Amino acid sequence: MGNVTLPTPVALAGGAICILGGYLLGVVAGPDAPGQTTATVESFDSGNGELCLSVDAGQEAASEDGSICGTWRRTEGSKSRPEPGDQFRFVAVDVGPPPEGEAGADRPSTVIYGDVVR
């Protein structure tokens, strides 16, 4: 058997086409990233970390009255504390119901990642 070699520009062009095709396939068929939204803080309980936000009723995790309540996970290094009326940029993630026997076991639990907008 003999060796067959491709000219360098042809090999580089083929590699670039493969990389571009993989990227486009990932964009089209890949999972959707959660959308970051801005809302207004309704309440915050520093004791248990529960944060309630007022959002558009169309938001995925929102209740019928247009609010999202969940456990707040702050951005690393953040010193701010949400106060009612503050603007809050966040991503809400539904993590499923809490373990059996805990309060609120009948509804899904939500974790809110974000921080106050300054």
C-alpha positions in Angstrom: 0.0 0.0 0.0 1.1 3.5 -0.7 0.7 6.6 1.4 -1.7 9.2 0.2 -1.1 12.8 1.5 -3.3 15.8 1.2 -2.0 19.2 0.6 -1.9 21.2 3.9 -4.5 23.8 2.9 -7.0 21.1 2.0 -6.5 19.3 5.3 -6.9 22.6 7.2 -10.1 23.5 5.3 -11.5 20.0 6.0 -10.8 20.4 9.7 -12.3 23.9 9.9 -15.5 22.6 8.1 -15.8 19.7 10.7 -15.4 22.1 13.6 -17.9 24.6 12.2 -20.4 21.8 11.5 -20.0 20.5 15.1 -20.6 23.9 16.5 -23.7 24.5 14.4 -25.1 21.1 15.3 -24.6 21.9 19.0 -26.3 25.2 18.7 -29.3 23.8 16.9 -29.7 20.5 18.7 -28.2 21.4 22.1 -30.1 22.2 25.3 -31.6 25.6 25.9 -29.8 27.8 28.5 -32.0 29.2 31.2 -33.0 32.8 30.5 -31.8 35.5 32.9 -34.6 37.8 33.9 -34.9 41.0 36.0 -37.7 41.1 38.6 -38.7 43.1 41.7 -38.0 41.8 45.2 -41.2 41.2 47.1 -39.7 39.8 50.3 -36.5 38.1 51.7 -36.2 36.0 54.8 -32.6 36.0 55.9 -33.3 33.2 58.4 -34.0 30.5 55.8 -32.9 32.3 52.7 -36.3 32.4 51.1 -36.7 35.0 48.4 -39.9 36.1 46.6 -39.8 38.0 43.4 -42.5 39.7 41.3 -42.2 38.7 37.6 -44.4 38.5 34.5 -47.0 35.7 34.8 -45.6 34.1 31.7 -42.3 33.3 33.5 -41.8 29.5 33.7 -41.6 29.0 37.5 -44.1 31.8 38.3 -47.3 31.2 40.1 -50.7 32.6 38.8 -50.2 35.8 40.7 -46.8 36.5 39.0 -44.4 35.6 41.8 -41.5 33.2 42.2 -40.5 32.1 45.6 -37.5 29.9 46.4 -34.2 29.5 48.1 -31.7 32.3 47.1 -28.2 31.3 46.2 -26.1 34.5 45.8 -23.3 35.2 43.4 -19.9 34.4 44.9 -18.4 37.4 46.7 -21.6 39.3 46.8 -22.2 41.4 49.9 -25.6 42.8 48.9 -28.9 41.8 50.6 -32.2 42.1 48.7 -34.7 44.5 50.1 -38.4 44.8 49.0 -38.5 47.0 45.9 -35.0 46.2 44.7 -34.4 45.1 41.1 -33.0 41.6 41.0 -31.4 39.8 38.0 -31.8 36.0 38.4 -32.1 32.5 36.9 -34.7 30.3 38.6 -34.1 26.5 38.6 -36.8 24.0 39.6 -35.0 21.3 41.6 -38.0 19.1 42.3 -39.9 18.5 45.5 -38.1 18.5 48.9 -37.6 15.2 50.7 -40.6 13.5 52.3 -41.6 15.0 55.7 -40.3 18.5 55.0 -42.5 21.5 54.8 -43.8 22.2 51.3 -43.3 18.6 50.2 -46.4 18.9 48.0 -44.9 21.6 45.7 -41.7 21.8 43.6 -38.8 23.5 45.2 -37.1 26.4 43.3 -33.5 27.7 43.7 -33.0 31.3 42.6 -29.4 32.2 41.5 -28.8 35.9 41.1 -28.1 39.3 42.7 -29.4 42.8 43.2 -29.0 45.1 40.2 -27.1 48.3 41.2 
